Amino acid sequence: MSETPAPASSPDSQGRYVVLWHETPADYPRPPHFDLMLQAGDALATWAVERWPGPGETVAAERLADHRRAYLTYEGPVSGDRGTVRRVASGAYTLRRTSAGVELLLHHPLLGKDESVRIEASSDGSLVMTNAVG
């Protein structure tokens, strides 16, 4: 897995992102969930999120293995009979340090709005996400 995208020498990091709805089979070990994928070099740093946080809500996100960049535009069946994915949001992201920690700003060009999500990373790569939109 690549490192979680994070600010380096500049205060902001930017790249492309996608949020996919991953519909899994009934006998699959993980229930249906969102996959948050952030461009990190040649791969997509990926987390599984059971539900997207609403305004002011906090949810946990489990770190998954990096995914191929093809998922930025892919929709359809997942290999190995692991279900299907459907894109629910995509665009550009900015990751920046703030006095409260790290903020992930997702720009939704189709919706014409931005969504601000505060994130806290743990040593195992999982995240705690809080939707800052109120």
C-alpha positions as semicolon CSV with decimal commas, in nm:
position;residue;x (nm);y (nm);z (nm)
1;M;0,000;0,000;0,000
2;S;0,113;0,352;-0,064
3;E;0,125;0,604;0,212
4;T;-0,192;0,795;0,287
5;P;-0,181;1,105;0,067
6;A;-0,064;1,386;0,290
7;P;0,085;1,731;0,260
8;A;0,456;1,725;0,191
9;S;0,662;2,043;0,154
10;S;0,361;2,249;0,045
11;P;0,060;2,310;0,269
12;D;-0,177;2,144;0,020
13;S;-0,179;1,818;-0,176
14;Q;-0,408;1,777;-0,474
15;G;-0,521;1,500;-0,704
16;R;-0,820;1,319;-0,843
17;Y;-1,065;1,116;-0,636
18;V;-1,362;0,888;-0,683
19;V;-1,627;0,755;-0,444
20;L;-1,775;0,424;-0,559
21;W;-2,075;0,239;-0,420
22;H;-1,956;-0,123;-0,393
23;E;-2,251;-0,362;-0,396
24;T;-2,119;-0,692;-0,261
25;P;-2,270;-1,042;-0,287
26;A;-2,471;-1,171;0,010
27;D;-2,195;-1,418;0,108
28;Y;-1,915;-1,161;0,084
29;P;-1,727;-1,087;0,412
30;R;-1,782;-0,709;0,387
31;P;-2,134;-0,564;0,347
32;P;-2,210;-0,311;0,071
33;H;-2,006;0,005;0,128
34;F;-1,853;0,314;-0,027
35;D;-1,496;0,302;-0,156
36;L;-1,312;0,633;-0,117
37;M;-1,017;0,642;-0,358
38;L;-0,757;0,921;-0,364
39;Q;-0,495;0,946;-0,636
40;A;-0,153;0,882;-0,482
41;G;0,108;0,860;-0,754
42;D;0,034;0,572;-0,990
43;A;-0,222;0,412;-0,758
44;L;-0,539;0,500;-0,569
45;A;-0,516;0,498;-0,189
46;T;-0,844;0,330;-0,092
47;W;-1,070;0,309;0,214
48;A;-1,400;0,123;0,271
49;V;-1,668;0,337;0,438
50;E;-1,992;0,166;0,548
51;R;-2,190;0,488;0,517
52;W;-2,098;0,836;0,402
53;P;-2,100;1,085;0,691
54;G;-2,385;1,335;0,687
55;P;-2,337;1,693;0,808
56;G;-2,159;1,688;1,144
57;E;-2,142;1,305;1,153
58;T;-1,831;1,097;1,212
59;V;-1,764;0,752;1,060
60;A;-1,471;0,511;1,046
61;A;-1,302;0,415;0,720
62;E;-1,100;0,093;0,685
63;R;-0,779;0,109;0,479
64;L;-0,781;-0,131;0,185
65;A;-0,509;-0,226;-0,060
66;D;-0,428;0,034;-0,324
67;H;-0,637;0,011;-0,640
68;R;-0,553;0,071;-1,006
69;R;-0,609;0,422;-1,144
70;A;-0,860;0,270;-1,388
71;Y;-1,114;0,288;-1,103
72;L;-1,123;0,667;-1,144
73;T;-1,360;0,607;-1,437
74;Y;-1,463;0,241;-1,404
75;E;-1,814;0,118;-1,324
76;G;-1,925;-0,244;-1,346
77;P;-1,842;-0,591;-1,217
78;V;-1,545;-0,642;-0,983
79;S;-1,320;-0,938;-1,064
80;G;-1,344;-1,254;-0,855
81;D;-1,723;-1,230;-0,814
82;R;-1,680;-0,950;-0,558
83;G;-1,986;-0,756;-0,672
84;T;-2,020;-0,438;-0,875
85;V;-1,917;-0,075;-0,836
86;R;-2,100;0,241;-0,936
87;R;-1,949;0,590;-0,926
88;V;-2,139;0,829;-0,696
89;A;-1,889;1,118;-0,691
90;S;-1,562;1,211;-0,855
91;G;-1,348;1,513;-0,921
92;A;-1,049;1,683;-0,764
93;Y;-0,944;1,678;-0,400
94;T;-0,727;1,900;-0,186
95;L;-0,570;1,767;0,131
96;R;-0,445;2,035;0,369
97;R;-0,324;2,079;0,722
98;T;-0,535;2,296;0,948
99;S;-0,512;2,385;1,316
100;A;-0,764;2,104;1,380
101;G;-0,566;1,837;1,189
102;V;-0,602;1,735;0,825
103;E;-0,893;1,840;0,606
104;L;-0,997;1,665;0,285
105;L;-1,180;1,896;0,047
106;L;-1,371;1,711;-0,226
107;H;-1,484;1,917;-0,524
108;H;-1,798;1,778;-0,690
109;P;-1,808;1,941;-1,034
110;L;-2,141;1,783;-1,128
111;L;-2,303;1,903;-0,805
112;G;-2,132;2,242;-0,826
113;K;-2,022;2,230;-0,462
114;D;-1,738;2,131;-0,235
115;E;-1,753;1,896;0,062
116;S;-1,516;1,932;0,355
117;V;-1,426;1,619;0,552
118;R;-1,190;1,627;0,850
119;I;-0,979;1,312;0,869
120;E;-0,768;1,154;1,139
121;A;-0,538;0,869;1,035
122;S;-0,434;0,588;1,268
123;S;-0,115;0,382;1,255
124;D;-0,290;0,101;1,062
125;G;-0,396;0,344;0,788
126;S;-0,763;0,354;0,884
127;L;-0,936;0,692;0,902
128;V;-1,194;0,864;1,113
129;M;-1,392;1,098;0,886
130;T;-1,611;1,386;1,004
131;N;-1,826;1,571;0,752
132;A;-1,768;1,939;0,828
133;V;-2,058;2,061;0,613
134;G;-2,336;2,181;0,839
